Amino acid sequence: MTKQEKNDVIEVLKGKFSQYNNFYITDTESLTVAQVTTLRSHCFDKQVEMRVAKNTLIRKALESLDAEKYSGVYDSLHNVTALLFSENPKDPAMILSSFRKESKGEKPELKAAFINGDVFVGDNQLIALTKIKTKNELIGEVIGLLQAPIQRVLGALQNKDEAAQPVAEVAVEQAAPVASVAEVAPEALAPVAEAPAVEAAPAAPEAEAPAAAPEAEAPAAE
């Protein structure tokens, strides 16, 4: 490989490391060509990008970007290295675990994983990485936690309404006889209203004034 070709590879790797916040460093040594092809196919199905490169070129690419940021993965750059780049931090771990179960082997071996700034070193970290929470899963859990109090309040209100409904029905049933009495009351009072009034005693006849006595005639003058 010429110097220009090496520089080209470094530039490509720098672009990938800048693009992805998650990448796995795996050891694919002893895998057959057919197995590597199958592994690439699994990665393609999960939108995981697989690249094989020399360890020295990988390190130069990382150091040129941020030597301190990636310092935790330098010791894992040995033997044959295949890089797995992914937006989802859990997908490469799931692919490696599934592939090893199908092939009944221990390869590819996980040498290190860089997940959103955190470094996981060693193949014994693979199981833990298969259980890592993705961004969408974390958002779903937060939404669930936020909705839980609202659901409890709604449930309490619903239970309160259901408990109050029989009480209201009993109150209506108990009030019904009162309404019936109110309906009967006018009929009970009717005879009192229809009872004949006591006739007033006839008024005593007014005493006639005595006729005035006839005036005495004056004697005629002679």
Secondary structure, 3 states (H helix, E strand, C coil): CCHHHHHHHHHHHHHHHHHCCEEEEEECCCCCHHHHHHHHHHHHHCCCEEEEECHHHHHHHHHHHHCCCCHHHHHHCCCCEEEEECCCCCHHHHHHHHHHHHHCCCCCEEEEEEECCEEEECHHHHHHHHCCCCHHHHHHHHHHHHHHHHHHHHHHHHHHHHHHHHHHHHHHHHHHHHHHHHHHHHHHHHHHHHCCCCCCCCCCCCCCCCCCCCCCCCCCCC
